[in-house]
Amino acid sequence: MSAYKQVGISLNKALSIAARTVRESLKPEFKAAAERRGFTEAKVIKVENGVQSEPKPLGK
């Protein structure tokens, strides 16, 4: 059985923890660039009758 399953977390959560750990362990000159790459922004656009609404952040 996989280690993340034994702990009781999903694969996505395990990968997120690993990525965060790697970003935190980087030297300061590389840390800023890695943190920018780690940021993800998702937006939702509803389509009604073929017309798109304004994009809204997924979390709101």
C-alpha positions in Angstrom: 0.0 0.0 0.0 1.2 3.5 -0.8 2.5 5.7 2.0 0.0 8.4 1.4 -2.9 5.9 1.5 -1.6 4.6 4.8 -1.7 8.1 6.2 -5.2 8.6 4.9 -4.6 11.5 2.4 -5.2 11.8 -1.3 -2.5 11.7 -4.0 -3.1 15.3 -4.8 -2.6 16.3 -1.2 0.6 14.2 -1.0 1.9 15.9 -4.1 1.0 19.3 -2.8 2.9 18.6 0.5 5.9 17.4 -1.5 5.9 20.5 -3.7 5.6 22.8 -0.8 8.5 21.0 1.0 10.8 21.4 -2.0 9.9 25.1 -2.5 10.7 25.7 1.2 14.0 24.0 1.0 15.4 26.1 -1.9 18.0 28.7 -1.5 16.6 32.3 -1.3 17.7 33.2 -4.9 15.6 30.3 -6.3 12.7 30.4 -3.8 10.9 33.5 -5.3 10.8 32.0 -8.8 9.6 28.7 -7.5 6.8 30.3 -5.5 5.6 32.2 -8.5 5.4 29.0 -10.5 3.5 27.2 -7.7 0.7 29.8 -7.7 -2.4 28.6 -9.6 -5.4 30.8 -10.3 -8.7 29.2 -11.6 -11.6 31.2 -12.9 -15.1 30.1 -13.8 -17.0 31.4 -16.9 -20.7 30.5 -17.2 -22.2 30.2 -20.6 -25.9 30.8 -21.0 -27.6 30.9 -24.4 -24.2 31.1 -26.1 -23.1 34.2 -24.1 -20.2 34.1 -21.7 -20.4 35.8 -18.3 -17.5 37.7 -16.7 -14.7 35.4 -15.4 -15.0 34.9 -11.6 -12.3 33.4 -9.3 -13.2 29.8 -8.4 -13.0 30.3 -4.7 -15.7 33.0 -4.6 
